[in-house]
Amino acid sequence: MKTATFLLSAIAIFVVGCASPNLSTIDSDNDGVVDAKDICPNTPALALVDKYGCALDSDKDGVIDLYDQCPNTDMLQLVNKDGCQLKK
């Protein structure tokens, strides 16, 4: 009886282990960075990301490259939602 119980337990553990998703390969936002290493887990589709899964902002103006219509603004300039310098 002990052998049968042990055998059933071993089979159950094996089956559950095989059915569980491999958490080290899941990439919920499909940005190319697995969730376990993704510090920006909800990047927009089509956004280019760094090795941490964060959308790139090449000119560091606070607007990611995907949405930045003025990609060369100075870092210290105030910009609108499109990444363009605000008029004074």
C-alpha positions in Angstrom: 0.0 0.0 0.0 2.8 2.4 0.8 4.5 1.7 -2.5 1.2 2.4 -4.4 0.7 5.7 -2.5 4.3 6.7 -3.2 4.0 5.8 -6.8 0.8 7.8 -7.3 2.3 10.8 -5.5 5.4 10.7 -7.7 3.3 10.5 -10.8 1.1 13.4 -9.6 4.1 15.6 -9.0 5.6 14.7 -12.4 2.3 15.5 -14.2 1.8 18.8 -12.3 5.4 19.8 -13.0 5.1 19.1 -16.7 1.8 21.0 -16.9 3.1 24.1 -15.2 4.3 26.9 -17.5 8.0 27.6 -17.4 7.9 31.0 -15.7 11.4 31.8 -16.9 10.2 32.1 -20.5 6.9 34.0 -20.2 6.9 37.5 -21.8 3.5 38.9 -21.1 3.9 42.1 -23.1 5.8 40.5 -26.0 8.7 43.0 -25.9 11.4 40.4 -26.0 12.3 40.5 -22.3 10.9 37.7 -20.1 8.7 38.8 -17.2 11.2 37.7 -14.6 13.7 40.4 -15.8 11.2 43.0 -17.1 11.1 46.1 -14.9 8.6 47.8 -17.3 6.0 45.0 -17.7 3.5 46.9 -19.8 5.4 48.5 -22.7 3.3 49.3 -25.7 3.3 47.0 -28.7 5.9 48.0 -31.3 8.0 50.0 -28.8 11.7 49.3 -28.9 13.0 48.4 -25.4 16.3 48.2 -23.5 17.6 45.1 -21.8 15.2 45.7 -18.9 12.1 45.8 -21.0 11.7 49.6 -20.8 10.7 51.6 -23.9 13.5 53.6 -25.4 13.5 57.4 -25.0 16.6 58.3 -27.0 16.5 62.1 -26.4 15.5 61.6 -22.7 12.6 64.1 -22.9 10.1 61.8 -21.1 8.3 60.7 -24.3 9.2 57.2 -25.6 10.6 57.0 -29.1 7.5 55.2 -30.4 5.4 58.4 -29.7 8.1 61.1 -30.0 7.4 63.3 -33.0 10.4 65.6 -32.2 13.1 63.0 -31.5 16.0 65.5 -31.0 14.7 67.8 -28.2 17.2 68.8 -25.6 17.0 66.9 -22.3 16.2 70.0 -20.2 13.5 71.3 -22.5 9.8 71.1 -21.5 7.9 69.1 -24.1 4.3 68.3 -24.9 2.8 64.8 -25.1 4.3 64.4 -28.6 7.8 65.1 -27.4 8.0 68.6 -29.0 9.3 71.6 -27.2 6.7 73.8 -25.6 6.4 77.3 -26.9 7.5 80.1 -24.5 
